């Protein structure tokens, strides 16, 4: 497993071992929105996990007898399990997507360095697959997942491609790279290059495909995995486009999945992104993928003027 210099591999190795064990056990779990997760976990009779999905999907406390002793020991040694009175609780979740399994942070994701995975992830991966089906990557293409989090975008892009595409997973969050390294290894992308830094700061060269699913909310706590900056969370997405276009190889594409605040019918993100996406002779496409996501955020004061948050896609391609 490749990892940034000095990174402790204990967490990564443990995540990989547990992921492999879960797959052998036939584990499957689709991660829902935090609001849905809270509603499901509030139902009567589900306070304590009864199976692997309850432990590693619904993030419920569980009795130690539900897991093999070795698994408990490995998780404890990596700091990935905590005590809840006489019960234990996993600090990691595992979700399945496209035949793969991905480790990410347990619910609720309240920590500053939480590694998020949810419905946006499934839409993001589908966007990438559709784009690569529309125009496949070359045999020796180079892929960058910027702000990769758990790494599903870059990993699934690599698995969708034929040939030996190179894969770089970059994130400012060291914990995200621990998770991404395990997820890449599990998916057979052992040679993925992991880079820690602010967006493109730690990566070099040009890329045939840049994918990004950045934080896009206006988070009052300004948590790294949620807060996009700017007035309505659009700033990070704008930076990814503005700084990323010059990193595209001839014919290369930047695929951005993000959220857009709609104010009085106007798309604030499109207005911020489009001037950067429009270069002479460059193809740019922008569309709504889902008209209404994270509706609960509209109750926050920072969204007082916003009528809805839409999931949007932007694809910019450099001429050959």
DOKEZA-301183 format. One record per residue (C-alpha): z negated, x negated, y negated; residue number from 1. Coordinates in nm, 4 decimals, decimal comma, always signed. Example, Ala and Ser with C-alpha at 12.3 -4.5 7.8 and 13.67 -1.06 7.14 Angstrom:
BEGIN
+----------+----------+----------+-----+
:       pz :       px :       py :   n :
+----------+----------+----------+-----+
:  -0,7800 :  -1,2300 :  +0,4500 :   1 :
:  -0,7140 :  -1,3670 :  +0,1060 :   2 :
+----------+----------+----------+-----+
//
This chain:
BEGIN
+----------+----------+----------+-----+
:       pz :       px :       py :   n :
+----------+----------+----------+-----+
:  +0,0000 :  +0,0000 :  +0,0000 :   1 :
:  +0,1003 :  -0,1349 :  -0,3398 :   2 :
:  -0,1536 :  -0,0961 :  -0,6195 :   3 :
:  -0,2273 :  -0,2392 :  -0,9637 :   4 :
:  -0,4046 :  -0,5744 :  -0,9545 :   5 :
:  -0,7818 :  -0,5482 :  -0,9166 :   6 :
:  -0,7821 :  -0,1880 :  -0,7944 :   7 :
:  -1,0363 :  -0,1030 :  -0,5225 :   8 :
:  -0,8415 :  +0,0209 :  -0,2214 :   9 :
:  -1,1405 :  +0,1874 :  -0,0509 :  10 :
:  -1,0668 :  +0,5287 :  -0,2029 :  11 :
:  -0,6949 :  +0,4999 :  -0,1316 :  12 :
:  -0,7452 :  +0,3973 :  +0,2309 :  13 :
:  -0,9958 :  +0,6764 :  +0,2906 :  14 :
:  -0,7682 :  +0,9381 :  +0,1365 :  15 :
:  -0,4815 :  +0,8219 :  +0,3566 :  16 :
:  -0,6930 :  +0,8316 :  +0,6736 :  17 :
:  -0,8304 :  +1,1791 :  +0,5983 :  18 :
:  -0,4823 :  +1,3088 :  +0,5093 :  19 :
:  -0,3435 :  +1,1832 :  +0,8398 :  20 :
:  -0,6315 :  +1,3430 :  +1,0303 :  21 :
:  -0,5833 :  +1,6757 :  +0,8509 :  22 :
:  -0,2142 :  +1,6802 :  +0,9387 :  23 :
:  -0,2974 :  +1,6195 :  +1,3035 :  24 :
:  -0,5338 :  +1,9161 :  +1,2811 :  25 :
:  -0,2523 :  +2,1378 :  +1,1506 :  26 :
:  -0,4002 :  +2,1707 :  +0,8004 :  27 :
:  -0,2035 :  +2,3596 :  +0,5338 :  28 :
:  -0,3124 :  +2,4734 :  +0,1881 :  29 :
:  -0,1323 :  +2,5940 :  -0,1250 :  30 :
:  -0,3341 :  +2,5270 :  -0,4411 :  31 :
:  -0,3554 :  +2,8151 :  -0,6884 :  32 :
:  -0,4397 :  +2,8295 :  -1,0591 :  33 :
:  -0,8010 :  +2,7576 :  -1,1600 :  34 :
:  -0,8401 :  +3,1229 :  -1,2647 :  35 :
:  -0,7272 :  +3,2504 :  -0,9240 :  36 :
:  -0,9409 :  +2,9891 :  -0,7490 :  37 :
:  -1,2494 :  +3,1097 :  -0,9380 :  38 :
:  -1,1787 :  +3,4732 :  -0,8483 :  39 :
:  -1,1311 :  +3,3993 :  -0,4791 :  40 :
:  -1,4433 :  +3,1833 :  -0,4581 :  41 :
:  -1,6483 :  +3,4560 :  -0,6286 :  42 :
:  -1,5866 :  +3,7032 :  -0,3451 :  43 :
:  -1,8755 :  +3,7981 :  -0,1173 :  44 :
:  -1,9210 :  +3,5957 :  +0,2003 :  45 :
:  -1,7232 :  +3,2847 :  +0,1008 :  46 :
:  -1,9916 :  +3,0768 :  -0,0709 :  47 :
:  -2,0012 :  +2,8309 :  +0,2214 :  48 :
:  -1,6923 :  +2,6876 :  +0,3907 :  49 :
:  -1,6235 :  +2,7917 :  +0,7482 :  50 :
:  -1,3163 :  +2,5773 :  +0,8177 :  51 :
:  -1,1092 :  +2,2839 :  +0,6889 :  52 :
:  -0,9289 :  +2,4979 :  +0,4306 :  53 :
:  -1,2635 :  +2,6035 :  +0,2909 :  54 :
:  -1,3751 :  +2,2396 :  +0,2676 :  55 :
:  -1,0607 :  +2,0643 :  +0,1453 :  56 :
:  -0,8740 :  +2,3544 :  -0,0152 :  57 :
:  -1,1249 :  +2,5936 :  -0,1671 :  58 :
:  -1,3762 :  +2,3150 :  -0,2462 :  59 :
:  -1,6703 :  +2,5053 :  -0,0989 :  60 :
:  -1,9973 :  +2,3460 :  +0,0191 :  61 :
:  -2,0175 :  +2,3050 :  +0,3960 :  62 :
:  -2,2497 :  +2,2175 :  +0,6811 :  63 :
:  -2,2141 :  +1,8592 :  +0,8034 :  64 :
:  -2,1420 :  +1,9813 :  +1,1574 :  65 :
:  -1,8000 :  +2,1118 :  +1,0448 :  66 :
:  -1,6558 :  +1,7592 :  +1,0156 :  67 :
:  -1,6462 :  +1,4659 :  +1,2584 :  68 :
:  -1,9140 :  +1,2083 :  +1,1858 :  69 :
:  -1,6549 :  +0,9383 :  +1,1117 :  70 :
:  -1,4779 :  +1,1512 :  +0,8517 :  71 :
:  -1,8082 :  +1,2243 :  +0,6778 :  72 :
:  -1,8968 :  +0,8552 :  +0,6850 :  73 :
:  -1,5603 :  +0,7483 :  +0,5446 :  74 :
:  -1,5764 :  +1,0034 :  +0,2637 :  75 :
:  -1,9341 :  +0,9057 :  +0,1817 :  76 :
:  -1,8465 :  +0,5361 :  +0,1772 :  77 :
:  -1,5640 :  +0,6004 :  -0,0699 :  78 :
:  -1,7794 :  +0,8201 :  -0,2946 :  79 :
:  -1,5672 :  +1,1239 :  -0,2103 :  80 :
:  -1,8454 :  +1,3512 :  -0,0897 :  81 :
:  -2,1661 :  +1,4760 :  -0,2499 :  82 :
:  -2,4833 :  +1,6530 :  -0,1383 :  83 :
:  -2,5564 :  +2,0134 :  -0,2348 :  84 :
:  -2,9088 :  +2,0624 :  -0,1032 :  85 :
:  -2,8731 :  +2,0750 :  +0,2740 :  86 :
:  -2,4978 :  +2,1127 :  +0,2421 :  87 :
:  -2,2176 :  +1,8710 :  +0,1545 :  88 :
:  -1,9201 :  +1,9154 :  -0,0766 :  89 :
:  -1,5929 :  +1,7244 :  -0,0804 :  90 :
:  -1,4912 :  +1,5710 :  -0,4137 :  91 :
:  -1,1274 :  +1,5709 :  -0,3069 :  92 :
:  -0,8779 :  +1,8455 :  -0,2205 :  93 :
:  -0,5629 :  +1,8287 :  -0,0114 :  94 :
:  -0,2558 :  +2,0449 :  -0,0761 :  95 :
:  +0,0626 :  +2,0749 :  +0,1260 :  96 :
:  +0,4088 :  +2,0859 :  -0,0283 :  97 :
:  +0,7499 :  +2,0443 :  +0,1312 :  98 :
:  +0,6106 :  +1,9174 :  +0,4605 :  99 :
:  +0,3925 :  +1,6580 :  +0,2866 : 100 :
:  +0,0207 :  +1,6466 :  +0,2067 : 101 :
:  -0,1217 :  +1,5392 :  -0,1277 : 102 :
:  -0,4769 :  +1,4371 :  -0,2165 : 103 :
:  -0,6090 :  +1,5383 :  -0,5581 : 104 :
:  -0,9369 :  +1,6239 :  -0,7297 : 105 :
:  -1,1677 :  +1,8995 :  -0,6053 : 106 :
:  -1,2145 :  +2,2261 :  -0,7921 : 107 :
:  -1,3265 :  +2,2564 :  -1,0659 : 108 :
:  -1,1405 :  +1,9691 :  -1,2299 : 109 :
:  -1,3895 :  +1,9020 :  -1,5062 : 110 :
:  -1,4055 :  +1,5205 :  -1,4994 : 111 :
:  -1,2238 :  +1,3170 :  -1,7626 : 112 :
:  -1,0288 :  +1,1286 :  -1,4929 : 113 :
:  -0,9581 :  +1,4313 :  -1,2712 : 114 :
:  -0,6292 :  +1,4271 :  -1,0798 : 115 :
:  -0,4685 :  +1,7708 :  -1,1124 : 116 :
:  -0,2410 :  +1,9576 :  -0,8721 : 117 :
:  -0,1490 :  +2,3269 :  -0,8896 : 118 :
:  +0,1280 :  +2,5852 :  -0,9265 : 119 :
:  +0,2928 :  +2,3716 :  -1,1969 : 120 :
:  +0,3322 :  +2,1007 :  -0,9321 : 121 :
:  +0,5310 :  +2,3291 :  -0,7033 : 122 :
:  +0,7618 :  +2,4347 :  -0,9886 : 123 :
:  +0,8005 :  +2,0723 :  -1,1004 : 124 :
:  +0,9042 :  +1,9566 :  -0,7535 : 125 :
:  +1,1483 :  +2,2457 :  -0,7164 : 126 :
:  +1,3034 :  +2,1512 :  -1,0515 : 127 :
:  +1,3535 :  +1,7936 :  -0,9300 : 128 :
:  +1,5019 :  +1,9059 :  -0,5993 : 129 :
:  +1,7420 :  +2,1432 :  -0,7726 : 130 :
:  +1,8512 :  +1,8700 :  -1,0110 : 131 :
:  +1,9099 :  +1,6188 :  -0,7311 : 132 :
:  +2,1014 :  +1,8798 :  -0,5323 : 133 :
:  +2,3178 :  +1,9470 :  -0,8367 : 134 :
:  +2,3904 :  +1,5769 :  -0,8752 : 135 :
:  +2,2533 :  +1,3397 :  -0,6081 : 136 :
:  +2,1158 :  +1,0002 :  -0,7033 : 137 :
:  +2,3123 :  +0,6883 :  -0,6142 : 138 :
:  +2,2350 :  +0,4920 :  -0,2990 : 139 :
:  +2,0358 :  +0,2295 :  -0,4890 : 140 :
:  +1,8930 :  +0,4414 :  -0,7678 : 141 :
:  +1,5638 :  +0,3689 :  -0,9387 : 142 :
:  +1,3074 :  +0,6473 :  -0,9953 : 143 :
:  +1,0138 :  +0,6570 :  -1,2385 : 144 :
:  +0,7414 :  +0,9221 :  -1,2329 : 145 :
:  +0,5707 :  +0,8753 :  -1,5687 : 146 :
:  +0,2194 :  +1,0171 :  -1,5947 : 147 :
:  +0,2468 :  +1,0612 :  -1,2188 : 148 :
:  -0,1027 :  +1,1960 :  -1,1427 : 149 :
:  -0,1153 :  +1,2432 :  -0,7651 : 150 :
:  +0,2515 :  +1,1389 :  -0,7506 : 151 :
:  +0,4251 :  +1,4478 :  -0,6048 : 152 :
:  +0,7165 :  +1,4427 :  -0,8481 : 153 :
:  +0,8248 :  +1,0870 :  -0,7819 : 154 :
:  +0,7424 :  +1,0991 :  -0,4115 : 155 :
:  +0,9381 :  +1,4183 :  -0,3485 : 156 :
:  +1,2280 :  +1,2865 :  -0,5588 : 157 :
:  +1,2343 :  +0,9751 :  -0,3408 : 158 :
:  +1,2260 :  +1,1804 :  -0,0203 : 159 :
:  +1,5077 :  +1,4030 :  -0,1488 : 160 :
:  +1,7344 :  +1,1036 :  -0,2088 : 161 :
:  +1,9496 :  +0,9309 :  +0,0481 : 162 :
:  +1,9575 :  +0,5542 :  +0,0596 : 163 :
:  +1,6827 :  +0,3197 :  -0,0582 : 164 :
:  +1,5917 :  +0,4427 :  -0,4045 : 165 :
:  +1,3170 :  +0,2399 :  -0,5688 : 166 :
:  +1,0087 :  +0,4309 :  -0,6825 : 167 :
:  +0,7691 :  +0,3488 :  -0,9663 : 168 :
:  +0,4570 :  +0,5620 :  -1,0160 : 169 :
:  +0,2947 :  +0,5105 :  -1,3565 : 170 :
:  -0,0206 :  +0,6603 :  -1,5057 : 171 :
:  -0,2870 :  +0,5645 :  -1,7586 : 172 :
:  -0,5550 :  +0,6979 :  -1,5202 : 173 :
:  -0,6684 :  +0,4422 :  -1,2610 : 174 :
:  -0,8077 :  +0,7145 :  -1,0372 : 175 :
:  -0,4737 :  +0,8938 :  -1,0358 : 176 :
:  -0,3096 :  +0,5778 :  -0,9053 : 177 :
:  -0,5632 :  +0,5571 :  -0,6200 : 178 :
:  -0,4608 :  +0,9077 :  -0,5159 : 179 :
:  -0,0897 :  +0,8425 :  -0,5758 : 180 :
:  -0,0994 :  +0,5266 :  -0,3624 : 181 :
:  -0,2464 :  +0,7200 :  -0,0689 : 182 :
:  +0,0005 :  +1,0059 :  -0,1101 : 183 :
:  +0,2957 :  +0,7681 :  -0,1297 : 184 :
:  +0,1857 :  +0,5809 :  +0,1820 : 185 :
:  +0,1380 :  +0,9060 :  +0,3738 : 186 :
:  +0,4901 :  +1,0164 :  +0,2751 : 187 :
:  +0,6412 :  +0,6872 :  +0,3940 : 188 :
:  +0,6953 :  +0,5508 :  +0,0425 : 189 :
:  +0,4825 :  +0,2431 :  +0,1140 : 190 :
:  +0,6850 :  +0,0241 :  -0,1204 : 191 :
:  +0,6247 :  +0,2395 :  -0,4257 : 192 :
:  +0,5348 :  +0,0264 :  -0,7274 : 193 :
:  +0,2188 :  +0,1549 :  -0,9001 : 194 :
:  +0,1710 :  +0,0737 :  -1,2664 : 195 :
:  -0,1260 :  +0,1504 :  -1,4919 : 196 :
:  -0,0580 :  +0,1973 :  -1,8614 : 197 :
:  +0,0264 :  +0,4380 :  -2,1412 : 198 :
:  +0,3539 :  +0,6097 :  -2,0459 : 199 :
:  +0,6204 :  +0,3360 :  -2,0324 : 200 :
:  +0,3916 :  +0,0530 :  -2,1442 : 201 :
:  +0,3459 :  -0,1005 :  -1,7989 : 202 :
:  +0,6970 :  -0,0505 :  -1,6577 : 203 :
:  +1,0058 :  -0,2630 :  -1,6990 : 204 :
:  +1,3787 :  -0,2165 :  -1,6801 : 205 :
:  +1,5925 :  +0,0964 :  -1,6735 : 206 :
:  +1,5908 :  +0,3958 :  -1,4408 : 207 :
:  +1,8426 :  +0,6337 :  -1,2897 : 208 :
:  +1,5878 :  +0,9163 :  -1,2791 : 209 :
:  +1,2759 :  +0,9640 :  -1,4894 : 210 :
:  +1,0578 :  +1,2632 :  -1,4014 : 211 :
:  +0,7517 :  +1,3849 :  -1,5887 : 212 :
:  +0,5062 :  +1,6735 :  -1,5735 : 213 :
:  +0,2662 :  +1,5812 :  -1,8557 : 214 :
:  -0,0477 :  +1,7640 :  -1,9715 : 215 :
:  +0,0634 :  +2,0301 :  -2,2181 : 216 :
:  -0,2423 :  +2,2347 :  -2,3097 : 217 :
:  -0,4469 :  +2,2237 :  -2,6291 : 218 :
:  -0,7730 :  +2,1413 :  -2,4507 : 219 :
:  -1,0849 :  +2,1690 :  -2,6671 : 220 :
:  -1,2526 :  +1,8950 :  -2,4591 : 221 :
:  -0,9395 :  +1,6763 :  -2,4798 : 222 :
:  -0,9536 :  +1,5884 :  -2,1109 : 223 :
:  -0,6773 :  +1,3437 :  -2,0177 : 224 :
:  -0,5264 :  +1,5547 :  -1,7404 : 225 :
:  -0,5040 :  +1,8709 :  -1,9569 : 226 :
:  -0,4709 :  +1,7752 :  -2,3225 : 227 :
:  -0,1180 :  +1,7138 :  -2,4476 : 228 :
:  -0,2023 :  +1,6455 :  -2,8114 : 229 :
:  -0,0347 :  +1,7849 :  -3,1180 : 230 :
:  -0,0935 :  +2,1351 :  -3,2451 : 231 :
:  -0,0322 :  +2,3164 :  -2,9149 : 232 :
:  -0,0235 :  +2,0379 :  -2,6569 : 233 :
:  +0,3380 :  +1,9353 :  -2,7114 : 234 :
:  +0,2887 :  +1,5772 :  -2,8380 : 235 :
:  +0,2854 :  +1,3948 :  -2,5046 : 236 :
:  +0,6040 :  +1,5632 :  -2,3874 : 237 :
:  +0,7759 :  +1,4668 :  -2,7118 : 238 :
:  +0,6693 :  +1,1037 :  -2,6653 : 239 :
:  +0,7983 :  +1,1009 :  -2,3071 : 240 :
:  +1,1431 :  +1,2106 :  -2,4260 : 241 :
:  +1,1547 :  +1,0039 :  -2,7430 : 242 :
:  +1,0449 :  +0,6801 :  -2,5722 : 243 :
:  +1,2141 :  +0,7477 :  -2,2392 : 244 :
:  +1,5768 :  +0,7976 :  -2,3346 : 245 :
:  +1,6280 :  +0,4275 :  -2,3988 : 246 :
:  +1,4912 :  +0,3583 :  -2,0490 : 247 :
:  +1,7749 :  +0,5500 :  -1,8838 : 248 :
:  +2,0488 :  +0,3536 :  -1,7085 : 249 :
:  +2,4084 :  +0,4667 :  -1,7689 : 250 :
:  +2,4393 :  +0,8086 :  -1,6056 : 251 :
:  +2,0605 :  +0,8296 :  -1,5722 : 252 :
:  +1,8621 :  +1,1507 :  -1,6224 : 253 :
:  +1,5247 :  +1,2409 :  -1,7663 : 254 :
:  +1,3746 :  +1,5550 :  -1,6101 : 255 :
:  +1,0777 :  +1,6993 :  -1,7974 : 256 :
:  +0,8657 :  +1,9935 :  -1,6861 : 257 :
:  +0,6146 :  +2,1112 :  -1,9451 : 258 :
:  +0,4594 :  +2,4127 :  -2,1149 : 259 :
:  +0,5731 :  +2,5633 :  -2,4431 : 260 :
:  +0,3668 :  +2,7661 :  -2,6867 : 261 :
:  +0,5690 :  +3,0653 :  -2,8071 : 262 :
:  +0,4696 :  +3,1625 :  -3,1623 : 263 :
:  +0,6274 :  +3,4710 :  -3,3203 : 264 :
:  +0,9085 :  +3,4455 :  -3,0670 : 265 :
:  +0,9818 :  +3,0802 :  -3,1474 : 266 :
:  +0,9478 :  +2,7994 :  -2,8912 : 267 :
:  +0,7402 :  +2,5286 :  -3,0580 : 268 :
:  +0,8163 :  +2,2701 :  -2,7888 : 269 :
:  +1,1920 :  +2,3176 :  -2,8018 : 270 :
:  +1,1830 :  +2,2742 :  -3,1779 : 271 :
:  +0,9904 :  +1,9484 :  -3,1341 : 272 :
:  +1,1946 :  +1,8122 :  -2,8417 : 273 :
:  +1,5500 :  +1,9118 :  -2,9249 : 274 :
:  +1,6078 :  +1,6671 :  -3,2119 : 275 :
:  +1,5252 :  +1,3793 :  -2,9737 : 276 :
:  +1,7267 :  +1,5231 :  -2,6849 : 277 :
:  +2,0404 :  +1,5681 :  -2,8948 : 278 :
:  +2,2183 :  +1,2345 :  -2,9020 : 279 :
:  +2,5890 :  +1,2022 :  -2,9640 : 280 :
:  +2,7680 :  +1,2447 :  -2,6335 : 281 :
:  +2,4518 :  +1,3042 :  -2,4296 : 282 :
:  +2,4164 :  +1,6147 :  -2,2157 : 283 :
:  +2,0929 :  +1,8093 :  -2,2713 : 284 :
:  +1,9792 :  +2,1334 :  -2,1065 : 285 :
:  +1,6630 :  +2,3312 :  -2,1819 : 286 :
:  +1,5429 :  +2,6568 :  -2,0250 : 287 :
:  +1,2380 :  +2,8655 :  -1,9371 : 288 :
:  +1,1305 :  +2,8479 :  -1,5719 : 289 :
:  +0,8398 :  +3,0921 :  -1,6035 : 290 :
:  +0,7761 :  +3,3064 :  -1,9125 : 291 :
:  +0,3988 :  +3,3340 :  -1,8786 : 292 :
:  +0,1585 :  +3,0682 :  -1,7444 : 293 :
:  -0,2091 :  +2,9920 :  -1,8166 : 294 :
:  -0,2525 :  +3,3228 :  -1,9968 : 295 :
:  -0,6293 :  +3,2744 :  -2,0014 : 296 :
:  -0,5835 :  +2,9923 :  -2,2522 : 297 :
:  -0,4801 :  +3,2469 :  -2,5168 : 298 :
:  -0,8464 :  +3,3416 :  -2,5467 : 299 :
:  -0,9191 :  +2,9939 :  -2,6923 : 300 :
:  -0,9309 :  +2,9559 :  -3,0706 : 301 :
:  -0,6613 :  +2,6885 :  -3,0642 : 302 :
:  -0,4125 :  +2,9482 :  -2,9382 : 303 :
:  -0,4936 :  +3,2201 :  -3,1907 : 304 :
:  -0,1313 :  +3,2311 :  -3,3135 : 305 :
:  +0,0327 :  +3,1931 :  -2,9702 : 306 :
:  +0,1713 :  +3,5015 :  -2,7915 : 307 :
:  +0,2432 :  +3,3312 :  -2,4585 : 308 :
:  +0,2773 :  +2,9926 :  -2,2888 : 309 :
:  +0,6026 :  +2,9400 :  -2,1002 : 310 :
:  +0,6836 :  +2,6829 :  -1,8328 : 311 :
:  +1,0000 :  +2,5066 :  -1,9514 : 312 :
:  +1,2404 :  +2,2403 :  -1,8280 : 313 :
:  +1,4425 :  +1,9799 :  -2,0165 : 314 :
:  +1,7082 :  +1,7594 :  -1,8581 : 315 :
:  +1,8771 :  +1,4882 :  -2,0640 : 316 :
:  +2,1528 :  +1,2713 :  -1,9144 : 317 :
:  +2,2896 :  +0,9480 :  -2,0546 : 318 :
:  +2,6702 :  +0,9134 :  -2,0394 : 319 :
:  +2,8103 :  +0,6793 :  -1,7791 : 320 :
+----------+----------+----------+-----+
//
